[in-house]
Every structure is written in structure tokens, then in C-alpha cells.
Amino acid sequence: MITPLKTDLSIWNELKLEAPPVGVKYLYEKSPEGVSQIEGEYALCELIKVAQESEDPFFMTLDNEMCVGRFIMGMLPWPPGAKGGQLGPELKIFKEGRANSRLYDGLPQLKEDTVNSVVFAPLQKIEFDPDLLLVLAEPQKAEIILRAMAYSTGERYVSNAQTVIVCAYVFAYPMLTGKVNYIMTGLSFGMKAYKLFKPGQILLSIPYQWIPTITQNLGEMDWVLPAYEMTPDEYRQYFPTLLKK
């Protein structure tokens, strides 16, 4: 069910990102109330960009997904040919099926028949408690967000991805592990083929457990650290003094 938003997300506006963060909610219901279903067919990763550019929330179902996202969401079982690694050689991504098929071992995916619809909403229209917050940022601002994760917890940064089916590491891996994940755009086959985002940006996938902590820390910590405003020579002189304390 859709539960109301509990965390004030307004601090995210102050990052002045090129595109707004996107809230994602997984639902067992096939037709959630108060939200319109998107028209047409898309790859799951394409819906990130659609939501960034949308004025209102929307939901998708199996009928709206035309790529591998339907399998990652557990809406359908994988075709044997795909799991056997037949797609990669055909697309010239892998030399042989044996290389392609390895990527399905331990592939993050949600349980079959548990997700029947997925709600997407841009930041300004997130009125529900999201399961994921997807944030596209240039590296300088991604550093602030990741530092906000570690600011009060000491959590390490982890980037987990693979050549293809990177949607599994954006939409399923954070939900299954409870870990924040991030990827660099331009490195994954599908997003590059769909020409979604300019290369060199950071796409962060933040699961619900981390949204309140990161949001609160963004409001408490310094975004620009004193060392970042020093010249290299000033920092070379300053840092050794700290080691003597």
C-alpha cells in the first residue's frame, strides 16, 4: 500500500541538480488509486528520465515494460535463451554465451509475482514514502550525497554493477541489501543504447532505510569542506599539523 511521506525532502532542492530526484514505490496492487498509468511501452531505466521530466506521478505495470525490467521486477520469469547467455553474443557484447550467462548467477531481482505496479514521482510530487530515491548528479554533488551517507554512520561507498542488466543494480539490489548503490552513466549497455543520460554522471539508488539519514545529514553538515577551499600548498601545510595532535 502507499503510505504517506514522513521525511521532509525539501533539502534536496538546494543541491540544484540538473534533474530532480525520483521516488519509486513497489506495489502488489495492479492499479493504485490516485495515480495514472503511463501510456506506451518503455525499458524500466527509461522511466527514470520520464519521471524526471514529468509534472505528475505515474505508475507502470507489466504492460508498460518492454525490456528486461519485467524480469528484474519479478513480473515474468526469465526466458531460457536469455539465462543461457544467447542475447550477449547476438548483440556483440560478449564473445560467447558462457560469458554472458555468468551474469545471471546471483543477479539481484525481486520475488516473482510480488510487484504488479511501480509508482514513479519527481521530487516535487513525492507524497508517498518511497522505497527508493533515484538521484542523478554530477560527481561534485554525488560526493556531497555519499558523504552525507557516511557523515553520521561511517558507511563505506559501494558501487555494484555489471556490463548489462544494470537496472538490477538500480532497482533491485538496494532493496534486497539495504545498501546505497551508485553507477557511472556511460558504462552500462542498456542505458547507453537508449541514450538516456550523458556519460560521466552518477546515478545513486538510495533505499528507504537510508533516505531519512542522508536527508537529515544534508541539512546538518558542511557541503563545501574547508580543505576544498584551500590551495594544494595550503593543504599540504595544514594536514601534517593534524597528525601531530
C-alpha positions as CSV (number, residue, x, y, z in Angstrom):
1,M,0.0,0.0,0.0
2,I,1.0,3.6,-0.5
3,T,2.0,5.2,2.8
4,P,2.3,9.0,3.2
5,L,5.7,10.7,3.1
6,K,7.3,11.1,6.5
7,T,10.6,12.8,5.6
8,D,10.9,16.4,4.5
9,L,12.8,16.1,1.3
10,S,13.0,19.9,0.6
11,I,16.7,20.0,1.3
12,W,17.3,18.1,-1.9
13,N,16.2,21.1,-3.9
14,E,19.2,23.0,-2.6
15,L,21.5,20.7,-4.4
16,K,20.2,22.3,-7.7
17,L,20.6,19.1,-9.6
18,E,20.1,19.2,-13.4
19,A,17.2,16.8,-13.0
20,P,15.0,16.2,-9.9
21,P,15.4,13.0,-7.8
22,V,12.8,10.4,-8.5
23,G,10.8,8.5,-5.8
24,V,9.9,4.9,-6.6
25,K,7.3,2.7,-4.9
26,Y,6.7,-1.0,-5.5
27,L,3.2,-2.2,-5.1
28,Y,1.3,-5.5,-5.1
29,E,-1.8,-3.7,-6.4
30,K,-2.1,-3.6,-10.1
31,S,-3.9,-0.3,-10.2
32,P,-3.1,2.1,-7.3
33,E,-5.6,4.7,-6.5
34,G,-4.9,8.4,-7.2
35,V,-2.2,7.8,-9.8
36,S,-2.5,7.5,-13.5
37,Q,-0.9,4.7,-15.5
38,I,1.7,5.7,-18.1
39,E,0.8,5.1,-21.7
40,G,3.1,3.2,-24.0
41,E,6.0,0.7,-23.6
42,Y,9.4,1.6,-22.1
43,A,12.5,0.0,-20.7
44,L,12.5,0.2,-16.9
45,C,15.5,2.5,-16.9
46,E,13.8,4.9,-19.4
47,L,11.2,5.6,-16.8
48,I,13.7,7.3,-14.6
49,K,14.1,10.0,-17.3
50,V,10.4,10.1,-18.0
51,A,9.7,10.7,-14.3
52,Q,12.4,13.4,-14.1
53,E,10.6,15.3,-16.9
54,S,7.1,14.5,-15.6
55,E,4.8,17.0,-13.8
56,D,2.9,14.3,-12.1
57,P,3.4,10.8,-10.6
58,F,2.5,7.8,-12.7
59,F,2.6,4.0,-12.4
60,M,3.7,1.3,-14.7
61,T,2.8,-2.4,-15.0
62,L,3.9,-5.4,-17.0
63,D,2.0,-3.9,-20.0
64,N,4.3,-0.9,-20.0
65,E,7.7,-2.7,-19.8
66,M,9.4,-3.9,-23.0
67,C,12.9,-4.7,-21.8
68,V,14.4,-6.8,-19.0
69,G,12.9,-4.8,-16.2
70,R,9.9,-7.1,-16.2
71,F,12.1,-9.9,-15.1
72,I,14.0,-7.9,-12.5
73,M,10.7,-6.8,-11.0
74,G,9.6,-10.5,-10.9
75,M,6.7,-9.8,-13.2
76,L,7.7,-12.6,-15.5
77,P,10.3,-15.5,-15.4
78,W,13.4,-15.2,-17.5
79,P,13.3,-16.8,-20.9
80,P,15.7,-19.8,-21.1
81,G,17.6,-18.3,-24.0
82,A,18.4,-15.1,-22.0
83,K,19.6,-17.0,-19.0
84,G,21.6,-19.3,-21.3
85,G,23.5,-16.3,-22.5
86,Q,22.2,-16.2,-26.0
87,L,21.5,-12.4,-26.2
88,G,25.0,-11.2,-25.5
89,P,26.8,-12.7,-28.5
90,E,23.9,-11.7,-30.7
91,L,24.3,-8.1,-29.6
92,K,28.2,-8.4,-29.9
93,I,28.6,-7.6,-26.2
94,F,30.1,-11.0,-25.2
95,K,32.3,-13.4,-27.2
96,E,30.3,-16.5,-26.1
97,G,27.1,-17.4,-24.2
98,R,29.2,-18.8,-21.4
99,A,30.5,-15.3,-20.5
100,N,27.0,-13.8,-20.8
101,S,25.3,-16.5,-18.7
102,R,27.6,-15.9,-15.8
103,L,26.0,-12.6,-15.1
104,Y,22.7,-14.3,-14.1
105,D,24.3,-16.1,-11.2
106,G,23.3,-14.1,-8.1
107,L,21.6,-11.4,-10.2
108,P,19.5,-9.2,-7.9
109,Q,15.8,-9.5,-8.7
110,L,12.6,-9.1,-6.7
111,K,10.5,-12.1,-5.8
112,E,8.2,-13.3,-8.6
113,D,4.6,-12.1,-8.5
114,T,5.1,-9.7,-5.6
115,V,5.4,-6.4,-7.7
116,N,2.5,-5.7,-10.0
117,S,2.9,-2.0,-10.4
118,V,5.6,0.6,-9.8
119,V,5.0,4.2,-9.0
120,F,7.4,7.0,-10.1
121,A,7.3,10.6,-9.0
122,P,9.6,13.6,-9.4
123,L,10.9,15.2,-6.2
124,Q,8.3,18.0,-6.1
125,K,5.4,15.4,-6.3
126,I,6.6,12.7,-3.9
127,E,3.8,12.5,-1.4
128,F,4.3,8.8,-0.6
129,D,7.1,7.1,1.4
130,P,9.4,5.9,-1.4
131,D,11.1,2.5,-1.5
132,L,13.9,4.1,-3.5
133,L,15.1,7.6,-4.2
134,L,17.0,7.7,-7.5
135,V,19.3,10.7,-7.8
136,L,21.3,11.7,-10.9
137,A,24.1,14.0,-10.1
138,E,27.4,15.3,-11.4
139,P,30.3,13.9,-9.5
140,Q,30.8,17.0,-7.3
141,K,27.3,16.8,-6.0
142,A,27.3,13.0,-5.8
143,E,30.3,13.4,-3.5
144,I,28.1,15.5,-1.1
145,I,25.3,12.9,-1.1
146,L,27.7,10.0,-0.5
147,R,29.4,12.0,2.3
148,A,26.0,12.6,3.8
149,M,25.5,8.8,4.0
150,A,28.8,8.4,5.8
151,Y,28.6,11.6,7.9
152,S,27.0,10.1,10.9
153,T,27.5,6.4,10.2
154,G,31.0,5.9,8.7
155,E,29.3,3.8,6.0
156,R,31.6,2.9,3.1
157,Y,30.8,3.7,-0.5
158,V,30.0,0.7,-2.7
159,S,29.4,0.7,-6.4
160,N,27.9,-2.6,-7.7
161,A,27.1,-3.1,-11.4
162,Q,27.8,-5.2,-14.5
163,T,28.0,-4.9,-18.2
164,V,24.3,-5.5,-18.9
165,I,21.1,-5.6,-16.9
166,V,22.3,-2.7,-14.8
167,C,18.7,-2.0,-13.9
168,A,19.0,-4.9,-11.5
169,Y,21.5,-2.9,-9.5
170,V,19.4,0.3,-9.6
171,F,16.0,-1.1,-8.9
172,A,16.6,-4.5,-7.0
173,Y,20.0,-4.6,-5.4
174,P,19.4,-1.7,-2.9
175,M,16.0,-3.1,-1.9
176,L,17.4,-6.6,-1.3
177,T,20.6,-5.5,0.5
178,G,19.6,-2.2,2.2
179,K,22.7,-0.6,0.7
180,V,23.0,2.6,-1.2
181,N,24.4,1.8,-4.7
182,Y,25.7,4.1,-7.4
183,I,26.8,3.7,-11.0
184,M,28.5,6.0,-13.5
185,T,26.5,6.7,-16.6
186,G,28.0,5.7,-19.9
187,L,29.3,2.4,-18.6
188,S,26.2,0.2,-18.9
189,F,25.0,-1.2,-22.2
190,G,21.2,-0.6,-21.9
191,M,21.3,3.0,-20.8
192,K,23.9,3.8,-23.4
193,A,21.8,2.1,-26.1
194,Y,18.7,4.0,-25.0
195,K,20.8,7.2,-24.9
196,L,19.3,8.2,-21.6
197,F,22.0,10.2,-19.8
198,K,25.1,12.0,-20.7
199,P,28.2,10.0,-19.7
200,G,30.2,10.7,-16.5
201,Q,27.2,11.4,-14.2
202,I,26.5,9.4,-11.1
203,L,23.2,7.6,-10.6
204,L,22.5,6.9,-7.0
205,S,19.9,4.4,-5.8
206,I,19.0,5.1,-2.2
207,P,16.8,2.5,-0.4
208,Y,14.2,3.6,2.1
209,Q,16.3,2.8,5.2
210,W,18.8,5.4,4.1
211,I,16.6,8.2,2.9
212,P,15.9,9.8,6.4
213,T,19.6,9.6,7.4
214,I,21.1,11.1,4.2
215,T,18.4,13.8,4.1
216,Q,19.0,14.8,7.7
217,N,22.8,14.8,7.3
218,L,22.5,17.0,4.2
219,G,20.8,19.6,6.4
220,E,23.5,19.4,9.2
221,M,26.9,19.0,7.5
222,D,29.1,21.4,5.5
223,W,28.7,20.8,1.8
224,V,31.9,22.5,0.9
225,L,34.7,21.4,3.3
226,P,37.4,23.9,4.4
227,A,40.1,21.7,2.7
228,Y,38.3,22.1,-0.6
229,E,38.7,25.8,-0.4
230,M,42.5,25.7,0.3
231,T,45.1,25.6,-2.4
232,P,47.1,22.4,-2.6
233,D,50.1,24.1,-1.0
234,E,47.9,25.3,1.9
235,Y,46.5,21.9,2.5
236,R,50.0,20.3,2.4
237,Q,51.0,22.6,5.2
238,Y,47.7,22.2,7.2
239,F,47.2,18.5,7.2
240,P,50.5,17.4,8.8
241,T,49.7,19.6,11.8
242,L,46.6,17.4,12.4
243,L,48.8,14.3,12.5
244,K,50.7,15.7,15.4
245,K,47.7,16.1,17.7
